[in-house]
């Protein structure tokens, strides 16, 4: 049988490195794992306590609502009011999703069909590239984060506009995500406003994945596209508890913004699911309302880890861009090793340095000169990894 939506998928290159990591650990080696972006910090205690309490109530074991319980939608509206000064209608402009990947994937079903095109960044988080394909559409992949002097969100906005003008058929949707995974590219509100103004003139849907809304460093804070004038006419935004509250496994996220898009996705999801387990929604509601400082506490920890990595690699002779956001560092492979490509180089880091990273090619075209570090070990472990890299990358000192 031909599994038509699956047969076109490329090999998931991250499994290669994961296999090598497992093999090395079985051999007794101490591998510092900076590969998979799986948050290692605990969820807020208030979330755990409320989940346990709500799970003991049998009424919460029944089907929930696919759009999310009202108090949860009201709670995220409160977050947007406090954090961004954006007013959202919980009934018309907010939908709860079972994590951002589910929400994004099904949104592509709503916006696109065979024959349509979406503009997506490359390299990028894989679902941003493959979500349109799963909907039967095609993509116009626009480079992001490849600037020699550091990743620049304004440059991506310019490339999007140029690509749309040259594209045929004209793309119906533009996917963007700032701060960006994996390139850590950031953007300023003025550039998002330029994009909103442009999209309003062309009836283009903007989809902004704000996965790292609260993971920001050096006093900089990521903007929401919904802060832009006229944004609700063209844009929807994904906000998630995964990184902001270290609640990856809970699968709680939100689609926010343009009312007709929210209504269409709500209708589709009514056929597909009954929402996240209700005790999780109740716990998420309490967390958003009461653990308001938790995202900043997490951000400070990740900033310290970022400093340990960037400074440690600098001492090893590997100078990389210092990201302003996300839980990653996007590192161009040192010139002395660049001919290897990202898979061979990541393999070399495990075998010679006992450090696991993600090969850049796994994130799409343009990524093969890079590897991605995930800040998922503490400062001491990260410093250990940097020292191991200094010892193992001998060409940096020859």
C-alpha positions in Angstrom: 0.0 0.0 0.0 1.2 3.5 -0.8 1.0 5.8 2.3 0.8 8.9 0.2 1.1 11.6 2.9 4.0 9.7 4.5 6.0 8.5 1.6 7.3 12.0 0.7 8.7 12.6 4.2 12.5 12.7 4.4 14.4 10.6 7.0 14.2 12.2 10.4 17.9 13.0 10.8 17.7 13.7 14.5 17.2 10.0 15.1 20.7 9.4 13.8 22.3 11.5 16.5 19.9 10.1 19.1 21.0 6.6 18.3 24.7 7.6 18.6 24.0 9.2 21.9 22.3 6.1 23.2 25.1 3.9 21.9 27.7 6.1 23.6 25.9 6.1 27.0 25.5 2.3 26.9 29.3 2.2 26.5 29.6 4.1 29.7 30.4 7.6 28.3 29.0 10.7 29.9 27.3 12.5 27.0 26.2 16.1 27.5 22.9 16.2 25.7 22.2 19.5 24.0 20.2 18.0 21.1 16.4 17.6 21.5 14.7 20.8 22.8 12.8 19.0 25.6 12.6 21.4 28.6 14.2 19.8 31.7 12.9 22.3 34.3 9.8 21.3 36.3 6.3 22.6 35.7 5.0 25.1 38.3 4.1 23.3 41.5 0.7 25.0 41.5 0.0 23.3 38.1 0.9 19.9 39.5 -1.2 20.3 42.7 -4.3 21.6 40.8 -4.0 18.8 38.3 -4.0 16.2 41.0 -7.0 17.8 42.8 -9.0 18.1 39.5 -8.2 14.6 38.5 -9.9 13.3 41.6 -13.2 14.8 40.6 -15.0 12.3 38.5 -17.0 15.0 36.7 -13.7 16.0 35.0 -13.3 12.6 33.5 -16.0 13.2 30.9 -15.6 14.7 27.4 -14.5 18.4 27.5 -15.0 21.1 24.9 -12.7 21.1 21.8 -12.5 24.9 22.0 -11.3 24.9 25.6 -13.2 25.6 28.8 -14.3 29.2 29.2 -12.1 30.1 32.2 -9.0 28.9 30.4 -9.7 31.1 27.4 -10.4 34.0 29.8 -7.1 33.3 31.6 -5.0 33.5 28.4 -6.9 36.7 27.5 -5.7 38.1 30.8 -2.1 37.1 29.9 -2.3 39.0 26.6 -3.8 42.0 28.3 -1.0 42.1 31.0 1.9 41.1 28.8 1.1 42.8 25.5 -1.7 45.3 26.2 -3.8 43.3 23.7 -7.6 42.9 24.3 -9.0 39.6 23.1 -12.6 38.3 23.1 -12.5 34.8 24.7 -15.5 33.7 22.7 -14.5 34.9 19.2 -10.8 35.3 19.2 -9.4 32.5 21.3 -9.3 28.7 20.8 -7.5 26.2 22.9 -5.4 23.6 21.0 -3.8 20.4 22.1 -0.3 21.9 21.8 1.0 24.2 19.2 1.8 21.5 16.7 -1.8 20.2 16.6 -3.2 23.7 16.3 -0.8 24.7 13.5 -1.3 21.5 11.6 -5.1 21.7 11.6 -4.9 25.4 10.9 -3.2 24.5 7.6 -6.2 22.3 6.8 -8.4 25.4 7.3 -6.3 27.8 5.3 -4.9 25.6 2.5 -6.0 23.0 0.0 -4.3 21.3 -3.0 -3.1 24.0 -5.5 -2.5 26.6 -2.7 0.9 27.8 -1.6 2.2 29.0 1.8 5.4 31.0 2.4 7.4 29.3 5.1 10.8 30.0 6.6 13.8 27.8 6.0 15.6 26.5 8.0 12.7 26.1 10.4 10.9 24.0 13.0 9.9 21.0 10.8 6.1 21.2 11.3 6.2 24.8 9.9 7.6 23.4 6.6 5.6 20.2 6.5 2.2 21.4 7.9 1.2 22.9 4.5 2.3 19.7 2.7 0.1 17.6 5.0 -2.8 19.9 3.9 -2.0 19.0 0.3 -0.6 22.4 -0.5 2.9 23.5 -1.6 5.4 25.8 0.0 7.6 28.7 -1.0 10.5 28.5 1.3 12.2 31.8 2.2 15.6 31.9 3.9 15.8 33.1 7.4 18.7 33.7 9.9 21.6 33.3 7.5 23.0 36.8 7.8 26.7 36.9 8.4 26.4 39.5 11.1 23.6 37.8 13.0 20.0 36.7 12.2 17.7 39.6 11.3 13.9 39.4 11.3 13.6 42.6 9.2 15.5 40.9 6.4 13.1 37.9 6.6 10.1 40.3 6.3 11.6 41.9 3.2 12.2 38.4 1.7 8.6 37.4 2.3 7.3 40.4 0.5 9.6 39.9 -2.4 8.8 36.1 -2.6 5.1 36.8 -2.7 5.4 39.3 -5.5 7.4 36.8 -7.6 5.3 33.7 -6.6 2.7 32.1 -8.8 0.1 31.3 -7.8 0.1 34.0 -5.1 0.6 32.4 -1.7 -2.5 32.5 0.6 -0.6 32.3 3.9 2.7 33.4 5.5 4.2 31.4 8.3 6.5 33.2 10.7 7.9 32.6 14.2 9.9 35.0 16.3 12.0 34.4 18.3 12.7 31.7 15.7 13.6 28.0 16.2 16.3 27.0 15.2 18.0 30.2 14.0 17.1 32.4 17.1 16.1 35.2 14.7 14.2 38.0 16.4 12.0 40.8 15.1 10.9 44.2 16.3 7.3 45.4 16.4 7.8 47.9 13.6 8.7 45.2 11.2 5.7 43.1 12.2 3.6 46.2 11.6 5.1 46.5 8.1 4.1 42.9 7.4 0.6 43.4 8.7 0.1 46.5 6.6 1.4 44.6 3.5 -0.9 41.6 4.2 -4.0 43.7 4.6 -3.5 45.1 1.1 -3.2 41.6 -0.4 -5.6 39.6 1.7 -2.8 37.3 2.9 -3.2 35.3 6.1 -0.4 35.6 8.6 0.4 32.8 11.0 2.7 33.7 13.9 4.0 30.9 16.2 5.0 32.8 19.4 6.4 29.6 21.1 9.1 31.6 22.8 7.0 34.6 23.9 8.6 34.6 27.4 12.1 33.2 26.7 14.0 36.4 26.1 17.4 37.8 27.3 19.3 41.0 27.9 16.2 43.0 28.7 14.6 42.4 25.3 11.0 41.3 25.0 9.4 39.6 22.0 6.5 41.4 20.4 3.1 39.8 19.7 1.9 40.3 16.1 -1.5 41.1 17.7 0.0 44.4 19.0 0.0 45.7 15.4 -2.7 48.0 14.2 -5.1 46.0 12.0 -3.6 42.6 13.0 -6.9 40.9 13.7 -7.9 41.4 10.1 -5.1 39.2 8.8 -3.2 37.4 11.6 -3.5 34.6 14.1 -1.0 33.8 16.7 -0.1 30.6 18.6 0.8 30.9 22.3 1.9 27.9 24.3 2.5 26.8 27.9 5.3 24.4 26.7 8.3 26.7 27.0 6.9 29.7 29.0 5.8 27.4 31.9 7.9 24.3 31.2 4.7 22.3 30.5 5.8 20.5 27.4 4.0 17.2 28.0 0.7 18.9 29.1 -0.1 19.9 25.5 -1.8 23.2 26.2 -1.7 26.0 23.6 -3.9 28.6 22.0 -4.8 30.0 18.6 -5.6 33.7 19.0 -6.6 36.6 16.7 -8.6 36.9 13.5 -12.2 35.9 14.4 -13.2 34.2 11.1 -10.1 32.0 11.1 -10.7 31.1 14.8 -14.3 30.2 13.9 -13.2 28.0 11.0 -10.6 26.1 13.1 -13.1 25.7 15.9 -15.6 24.1 13.4 -12.9 21.7 12.1 -11.8 20.7 15.6 -15.3 20.0 16.6 -15.1 17.0 14.3 -11.7 15.9 15.4 -11.4 16.1 19.2 -12.9 16.9 22.5 -10.0 19.0 23.7 -7.2 18.4 26.3 -8.1 16.3 29.4 -10.2 18.7 31.5 -8.1 18.5 34.7 -5.1 19.7 32.6 -7.2 22.6 31.4 -8.2 23.5 35.0 -4.6 23.3 36.1 -3.5 25.5 33.2 -6.1 28.0 34.1 -4.9 28.4 37.6 -1.3 28.5 36.4 -1.9 31.3 34.0 -3.8 33.3 36.6 -1.5 32.7 39.6 2.0 31.6 38.5 2.5 35.0 36.7 6.2 35.3 37.5 7.2 31.8 36.5 8.0 32.6 32.9 10.5 35.3 34.0 12.1 32.9 36.5 12.6 30.3 33.7 13.9 32.9 31.3 16.6 34.0 33.8 17.8 30.3 34.1 18.0 29.9 30.3 19.8 33.2 30.0 22.5 32.0 32.4 22.7 28.7 30.4 23.1 30.7 27.2 25.9 32.7 28.7 27.6 29.5 29.8 27.4 28.0 26.3 28.4 31.0 24.3 31.3 32.0 26.6 32.5 28.4 26.9 32.5 27.9 23.1 34.3 31.2 22.7 37.1 30.0 25.0 37.2 26.9 22.9 37.8 29.0 19.8 34.3 28.7 18.4 32.7 32.1 18.3 28.9 32.0 17.8 26.0 34.5 17.8 24.6 35.3 21.3 20.8 34.8 20.9 18.3 37.2 22.4 15.6 34.6 22.7 14.5 30.9 22.5 16.1 28.0 24.4 18.7 27.4 21.6 21.9 28.6 20.0 22.3 28.4 16.3 26.0 27.8 15.6 27.7 28.0 12.3 30.1 25.1 12.0 33.7 26.3 12.4 35.4 26.8 9.0 37.9 24.0 9.7 35.1 21.5 9.9 32.5 23.0 7.6 33.1 20.6 4.7 31.8 17.8 6.9 28.2 19.1 6.7 26.0 19.1 9.8 25.3 15.4 10.2 28.9 14.3 10.0 29.9 17.2 12.2 27.3 16.4 14.8 28.4 12.8 14.7 32.0 13.9 15.3 30.9 16.0 18.3 29.4 12.8 19.9 32.3 10.5 19.1 35.1 12.9 19.9 33.6 15.4 22.4 30.7 13.5 24.1 28.3 16.3 23.2 25.0 15.8 21.4 23.6 18.5 19.2 21.0 18.7 16.4 22.3 18.8 12.8 21.2 21.9 11.0 20.1 20.1 7.8 17.3 18.5 9.8 15.6 21.9 9.8 15.5 22.3 6.1 17.4 23.9 3.2 20.2 26.3 4.3 20.8 24.6 7.6 23.7 22.3 6.7 26.4 24.7 7.7 25.0 24.9 11.2 24.2 22.8 14.3 21.7 23.7 17.0 22.4 23.6 20.7 19.5 23.2 23.1 19.9 24.7 26.5 18.5 21.7 28.4 21.4 21.0 30.8 22.5 23.1 33.7 25.4 25.6 33.6 27.9 23.1 35.0 27.0 20.5 32.4 27.1 23.0 29.6 30.5 24.2 30.7 31.7 20.6 30.8 30.4 20.1 27.3 32.3 23.3 26.1 35.5 22.0 27.7 35.0 18.7 25.9 34.5 20.5 22.6 37.7 22.4 23.2 39.6 19.2 23.7 37.9 17.3 20.8 37.9 20.0 18.1 41.7 19.9 17.6 41.6 21.8 14.3 40.5 24.9 16.1 44.0 25.1 17.8 46.3 23.8 15.1 
